[in-house]
Amino acid sequence: MEAYIVDWLSLVGRWIHFITGIAWIGASFYFVWLDNHLQAPQSPADVDRGVSGEVWSVHGGGFYHAQKYRLTPPKLPETLHWFKWEAYSTWLSGIFLLALIYWYGAEVYLIDSTVADVGKAAAIVIGVTSLLGGWIVYDLLCRSALGRQELKLGMVLAVFLMAAAYLLCQVFSGRGAFIHFGAMLGTIMVANVAMVIIPGQKELVQATREGRSPDPRHGLMGKQRSVHNTYFTLPVLFIMISNHYAMTYGHEYNWLILITLSLAGALIRAYFVARHSGSASPLPLAIGIVLLVIVAAAIAPGVSSVTREAGTAVRPDFAQVVMVIQKRCGGCHAAEPTQPGFTAPPAGIVFDTEQDISAQAYLIHQQTVVSKVMPIGNLTQMTEEERKLIDRWFMAGAKVN
């Protein structure tokens, strides 16, 4: 019953996280587009009222007219919409999922003894520290003298994030490392909203109500953090779906793949932000695409030393293969799983019969030999000899004897 409850909490949590994430990122994308498509106001009266730009659009059968003021309107409206709860709800639901899946279930999803032999409590502490520490270091860098030099700040932040990605991959399972890196970026993004952007907007509103000039520092800081959030968006979205692609997080150089794909996402986003402004160099887009192609080519399945050995070895008895797979993988991949925490076989894949195993030969080989991400966290302690056995069987045609 406990595993069933956890499954339902996970389902509802993911649903909420997905919905609120769409709302947050959708609003962010829209306002970046809006800001970069503003045109000079056509009415002199609007100019006199402090309007700096406007844009007309049509959607859902109606016309919309959005205007932006240089600083503040002469009089604040009674109703002022704030875009903040989308960010807060996305982060809260994300942390809920992180705690439920990767901290509560650390033995399964977070810890991999072949990567680092850490206990559950230590792994959770490291995970929490990575989130808080990431924000603290980032915020201090932005508030330092370096924060006034965007190019240098960007370079230092890039080095810091690369180091964080590398270190996380040396401590956690590939899947756990990727999701914690994404959670660290997500924490930075929502903290930017809560600690910098919203306070700056509140100062702007308060100054307007009091009839004084607002402190321009708040606007500058808010703009800087908003731009950073925009560049973090695509890397975070990639990480959110990365657990479906063991070829990335299960690779020997998963840290380098994480860094490269995150960089590619940031560059592609930078291009589209610039493109919204009217003219943009295609160089960031081209570099981003080239990086994606390089990663795809670099991690393409090849002939490993294990496979070369398998190619010259005698084809193993299929009964041995069945015994290994059912012993090491059958606890989860069964019609009625016996592994604690699983109420149904992952992805509906079962290895109850010889025919089941033979039908899933390619997937078994990819997950246990090529990426080695299965058994998850190597909970059942599959040995290298057993992986070689599966490899020889697959290379010999993966047929039932």
Legacy VTK file of the C-alpha trace (Angstrom):
# vtk DataFile Version 3.0
C-alpha trace
ASCII
DATASET POLYDATA
POINTS 401 float
0.000 0.000 0.000
2.887 2.397 0.749
4.276 2.049 -2.777
0.787 2.577 -4.223
0.354 5.806 -2.238
3.783 7.007 -3.369
2.831 6.300 -6.990
-0.319 8.404 -6.669
1.548 11.231 -4.950
4.075 11.120 -7.762
1.365 11.169 -10.420
-0.464 14.143 -8.905
2.810 15.961 -8.171
4.056 15.539 -11.742
0.725 16.692 -13.124
0.800 19.857 -11.037
4.476 20.450 -11.808
3.797 20.081 -15.518
0.818 22.450 -15.490
2.474 25.157 -13.378
5.709 24.835 -15.357
3.836 25.512 -18.586
2.220 28.563 -16.974
5.537 29.942 -15.693
7.629 29.307 -18.788
4.794 30.311 -21.088
4.430 33.661 -19.318
8.204 34.147 -19.381
8.410 33.424 -23.107
5.466 35.710 -23.808
6.891 38.695 -21.939
10.306 38.284 -23.585
8.534 38.282 -26.947
6.365 41.217 -25.919
9.301 43.307 -24.691
11.181 42.743 -27.932
8.258 43.539 -30.243
7.242 46.886 -28.806
6.927 49.733 -31.293
6.898 53.463 -30.669
3.417 54.629 -29.594
1.443 56.199 -32.414
-0.590 58.543 -30.242
1.140 61.714 -28.940
-1.141 61.507 -25.917
0.328 58.104 -25.056
3.827 59.535 -25.332
2.855 62.344 -22.976
1.529 59.764 -20.487
4.941 58.048 -20.441
4.228 55.134 -22.771
7.513 53.933 -24.290
6.184 51.171 -26.542
3.103 49.299 -27.637
2.100 46.242 -29.613
-1.145 45.107 -31.171
-1.989 41.420 -31.426
-4.908 39.170 -32.245
-5.734 35.913 -30.482
-8.779 33.809 -29.772
-11.058 35.960 -31.897
-10.150 39.272 -30.265
-7.700 42.185 -30.526
-5.285 43.097 -27.734
-3.381 46.331 -27.218
-0.437 46.109 -24.805
1.518 49.195 -23.718
4.691 49.556 -21.688
5.589 52.670 -19.687
9.087 54.086 -19.532
8.914 53.849 -15.764
5.495 54.169 -14.135
2.035 55.349 -15.243
0.735 58.685 -13.908
-1.753 56.752 -11.793
-1.710 53.115 -10.782
-4.798 51.085 -11.722
-6.891 49.496 -8.996
-6.114 45.996 -10.293
-2.491 45.139 -11.015
-1.627 41.595 -12.074
1.526 40.024 -10.657
3.207 37.058 -12.339
4.822 35.190 -9.472
2.651 32.310 -8.325
3.407 30.372 -11.504
7.091 30.355 -10.520
6.450 29.562 -6.859
4.013 26.742 -7.648
6.391 25.196 -10.174
9.252 25.189 -7.666
7.149 23.894 -4.772
5.743 21.023 -6.836
9.226 20.283 -8.182
10.722 20.138 -4.685
7.854 17.898 -3.625
8.718 15.473 -6.436
12.440 15.698 -5.696
11.841 14.839 -2.049
9.340 12.078 -2.836
11.291 10.311 -5.577
14.973 11.137 -5.123
15.227 11.701 -1.361
12.587 9.360 0.030
13.598 6.776 -2.589
17.298 7.640 -2.502
18.396 3.988 -2.428
16.723 3.437 -5.793
17.025 6.682 -7.752
19.754 8.802 -6.157
22.500 6.538 -4.861
24.628 4.373 -7.123
27.354 2.493 -5.261
29.349 2.145 -8.473
29.627 5.934 -8.609
30.086 6.797 -4.925
29.450 4.842 -1.744
27.346 7.358 0.181
24.609 6.708 2.713
21.029 7.879 2.322
21.300 10.686 4.899
24.554 11.969 3.409
23.107 11.881 -0.118
20.074 13.910 0.944
22.248 16.473 2.743
24.433 16.821 -0.364
21.316 17.218 -2.507
19.820 19.946 -0.314
23.204 21.686 -0.043
23.569 21.736 -3.826
20.286 23.636 -4.155
20.978 26.185 -1.418
24.679 26.490 -2.211
23.999 27.005 -5.899
21.718 29.968 -5.173
24.064 31.524 -2.586
27.111 31.389 -4.867
25.138 32.653 -7.852
23.570 35.526 -5.896
26.909 36.610 -4.397
28.497 36.666 -7.843
25.661 38.770 -9.254
25.824 41.231 -6.346
29.610 41.542 -6.511
31.515 44.032 -8.651
31.590 41.295 -11.280
27.823 41.646 -11.603
28.268 44.940 -13.460
30.330 43.262 -16.183
27.919 40.950 -17.967
30.455 39.148 -20.153
32.829 38.339 -17.308
29.937 37.436 -15.021
28.584 35.067 -17.665
31.955 33.367 -18.035
32.395 32.905 -14.279
28.837 31.602 -13.894
29.440 29.151 -16.730
32.564 27.804 -15.003
30.699 27.528 -11.692
27.792 25.633 -13.257
30.148 23.320 -15.147
31.940 22.501 -11.904
28.600 21.834 -10.185
27.493 19.493 -12.986
30.767 17.577 -12.810
30.736 17.211 -9.025
27.113 16.068 -8.883
27.891 13.360 -11.448
30.741 12.130 -9.232
28.437 11.683 -6.229
25.011 10.621 -7.474
23.649 8.222 -10.039
23.528 9.818 -13.476
19.784 10.219 -13.219
20.033 11.745 -9.721
22.874 14.063 -10.741
20.999 15.401 -13.760
17.804 16.083 -11.827
19.688 17.811 -8.987
21.531 20.033 -11.449
18.180 20.964 -12.976
16.719 21.543 -9.512
19.652 23.820 -8.679
18.990 25.901 -11.808
15.275 25.918 -11.012
15.990 27.082 -7.457
18.159 29.904 -8.792
15.377 30.895 -11.179
12.606 30.982 -8.572
14.880 32.697 -6.024
15.566 35.370 -8.646
11.828 35.916 -8.845
11.202 35.859 -5.074
14.348 37.638 -3.857
15.099 40.149 -6.621
12.465 40.596 -9.323
9.312 40.780 -7.173
10.928 43.000 -4.457
12.068 45.338 -7.222
8.566 45.489 -8.639
7.138 46.140 -5.168
9.567 49.052 -4.740
8.455 50.410 -8.109
4.786 50.226 -7.109
5.415 51.712 -3.660
7.451 54.592 -5.058
4.682 55.372 -7.521
2.083 55.429 -4.769
4.266 57.721 -2.656
4.988 60.042 -5.561
8.772 59.578 -5.486
11.296 58.366 -8.022
11.990 54.633 -7.639
15.517 53.359 -7.057
16.785 52.387 -10.556
19.005 49.659 -9.095
16.018 47.409 -8.543
15.003 47.620 -12.173
18.528 46.895 -13.392
18.936 43.916 -11.069
15.523 42.560 -11.990
16.297 42.834 -15.698
19.619 41.014 -15.245
18.058 38.141 -13.303
15.172 37.899 -15.764
17.639 37.505 -18.638
19.507 34.798 -16.723
16.241 32.955 -16.080
15.488 33.060 -19.794
18.811 31.414 -20.652
18.341 28.738 -17.966
14.931 27.729 -19.323
15.913 25.293 -22.104
18.593 23.508 -20.036
16.038 22.978 -17.247
13.443 21.658 -19.700
15.982 19.193 -21.124
16.836 17.952 -17.640
13.141 17.502 -16.819
12.845 14.931 -19.617
16.386 13.492 -19.413
15.396 10.569 -17.162
13.724 9.029 -20.229
17.052 8.935 -22.100
19.606 6.693 -20.429
21.995 7.308 -23.329
22.682 10.716 -21.758
22.737 10.266 -17.991
24.025 6.675 -18.167
27.082 7.503 -20.269
30.600 7.333 -18.831
30.989 11.056 -19.546
27.489 12.033 -18.437
28.800 15.222 -16.816
30.213 16.409 -20.129
26.979 15.543 -21.930
25.001 17.484 -19.306
27.255 20.527 -19.670
27.242 20.429 -23.475
23.487 20.013 -23.876
22.826 22.732 -21.286
25.154 25.066 -23.175
23.443 24.200 -26.451
20.049 25.002 -24.933
21.260 28.339 -23.569
22.755 29.318 -26.949
19.616 28.376 -28.848
17.499 30.378 -26.415
19.881 33.346 -26.730
19.392 33.296 -30.493
15.609 33.358 -30.264
15.676 36.154 -27.688
17.847 38.221 -30.035
15.662 37.270 -32.990
12.609 38.665 -31.215
14.407 42.011 -31.215
14.365 42.085 -35.007
17.846 41.066 -36.093
20.052 38.322 -34.732
23.280 36.625 -35.677
22.628 32.954 -36.457
25.948 32.050 -34.828
24.525 31.082 -31.380
21.876 28.912 -33.058
24.468 27.297 -35.325
26.822 26.571 -32.426
23.964 25.128 -30.372
22.929 22.791 -33.196
26.544 21.752 -33.824
26.927 20.900 -30.128
23.799 18.714 -30.296
25.169 16.925 -33.375
28.560 16.424 -31.720
26.962 14.860 -28.630
24.728 12.630 -30.753
27.743 11.412 -32.744
29.972 11.011 -29.695
27.559 8.809 -27.744
26.369 6.739 -30.716
26.578 3.016 -29.937
29.924 1.579 -30.952
31.852 -1.612 -30.478
33.019 -1.620 -26.875
35.773 -3.778 -25.478
33.074 -5.929 -23.897
31.344 -6.365 -27.247
34.605 -7.165 -29.048
35.227 -9.864 -26.468
31.669 -11.094 -26.886
32.106 -11.363 -30.635
34.847 -13.954 -30.270
33.288 -15.843 -27.370
31.134 -18.935 -27.435
27.421 -18.243 -27.483
26.103 -18.695 -23.919
23.323 -21.021 -22.903
20.062 -19.043 -22.998
19.028 -20.600 -19.711
21.956 -18.815 -18.064
20.830 -15.511 -19.526
17.276 -16.063 -18.316
18.506 -16.858 -14.822
20.630 -13.680 -14.657
17.900 -11.392 -15.982
15.177 -12.801 -13.768
17.491 -12.684 -10.732
18.818 -9.162 -11.316
15.908 -7.522 -13.150
12.840 -9.629 -12.373
12.161 -7.995 -9.018
10.943 -4.860 -10.806
10.130 -6.143 -14.302
7.475 -8.666 -13.387
3.710 -8.705 -13.643
3.741 -8.506 -9.846
7.005 -6.822 -8.776
8.634 -7.970 -5.546
11.061 -5.044 -5.297
9.884 -2.621 -2.561
8.607 0.644 -3.987
7.261 -0.801 -7.245
3.577 -1.548 -7.704
3.836 -2.191 -11.456
6.659 -3.065 -13.860
8.461 0.073 -15.123
7.218 1.052 -18.586
5.081 -2.102 -18.521
8.094 -4.272 -19.412
8.151 -7.741 -17.877
10.715 -10.554 -17.960
8.508 -13.343 -16.638
9.092 -15.735 -19.538
11.829 -16.627 -22.016
9.725 -15.058 -24.758
9.475 -11.795 -22.781
13.248 -11.658 -22.447
13.937 -12.523 -26.067
11.460 -9.878 -27.274
13.212 -7.169 -25.224
16.777 -8.202 -26.162
17.773 -4.842 -27.631
16.473 -2.870 -24.647
18.088 -5.262 -22.175
21.438 -4.925 -23.948
21.237 -1.141 -24.138
20.318 -0.710 -20.483
22.556 -3.336 -18.862
25.610 -3.364 -21.144
25.816 -0.138 -23.151
24.644 2.466 -20.608
24.750 0.225 -17.515
21.917 2.197 -15.922
20.057 -0.993 -15.125
19.461 -2.504 -12.682
18.619 0.947 -11.337
21.292 2.009 -8.856
22.558 -1.551 -9.369
20.321 -2.513 -6.458
20.601 -6.209 -7.280
24.385 -6.074 -7.739
24.660 -7.277 -11.323
28.298 -8.200 -11.918
30.526 -7.401 -14.894
30.615 -11.082 -15.766
26.846 -11.136 -15.939
26.836 -8.086 -18.184
29.344 -9.797 -20.463
27.103 -12.853 -20.541
24.165 -10.716 -21.716
26.419 -9.029 -24.253
27.593 -12.343 -25.737
24.003 -13.530 -25.966
22.881 -10.332 -27.720
25.820 -10.289 -30.147
25.135 -13.915 -31.043
21.616 -13.031 -32.141
19.723 -13.009 -28.837
17.667 -16.037 -29.705
16.118 -18.695 -27.553
18.287 -21.833 -27.638
LINES 1 402
401 0 1 2 3 4 5 6 7 8 9 10 11 12 13 14 15 16 17 18 19 20 21 22 23 24 25 26 27 28 29 30 31 32 33 34 35 36 37 38 39 40 41 42 43 44 45 46 47 48 49 50 51 52 53 54 55 56 57 58 59 60 61 62 63 64 65 66 67 68 69 70 71 72 73 74 75 76 77 78 79 80 81 82 83 84 85 86 87 88 89 90 91 92 93 94 95 96 97 98 99 100 101 102 103 104 105 106 107 108 109 110 111 112 113 114 115 116 117 118 119 120 121 122 123 124 125 126 127 128 129 130 131 132 133 134 135 136 137 138 139 140 141 142 143 144 145 146 147 148 149 150 151 152 153 154 155 156 157 158 159 160 161 162 163 164 165 166 167 168 169 170 171 172 173 174 175 176 177 178 179 180 181 182 183 184 185 186 187 188 189 190 191 192 193 194 195 196 197 198 199 200 201 202 203 204 205 206 207 208 209 210 211 212 213 214 215 216 217 218 219 220 221 222 223 224 225 226 227 228 229 230 231 232 233 234 235 236 237 238 239 240 241 242 243 244 245 246 247 248 249 250 251 252 253 254 255 256 257 258 259 260 261 262 263 264 265 266 267 268 269 270 271 272 273 274 275 276 277 278 279 280 281 282 283 284 285 286 287 288 289 290 291 292 293 294 295 296 297 298 299 300 301 302 303 304 305 306 307 308 309 310 311 312 313 314 315 316 317 318 319 320 321 322 323 324 325 326 327 328 329 330 331 332 333 334 335 336 337 338 339 340 341 342 343 344 345 346 347 348 349 350 351 352 353 354 355 356 357 358 359 360 361 362 363 364 365 366 367 368 369 370 371 372 373 374 375 376 377 378 379 380 381 382 383 384 385 386 387 388 389 390 391 392 393 394 395 396 397 398 399 400
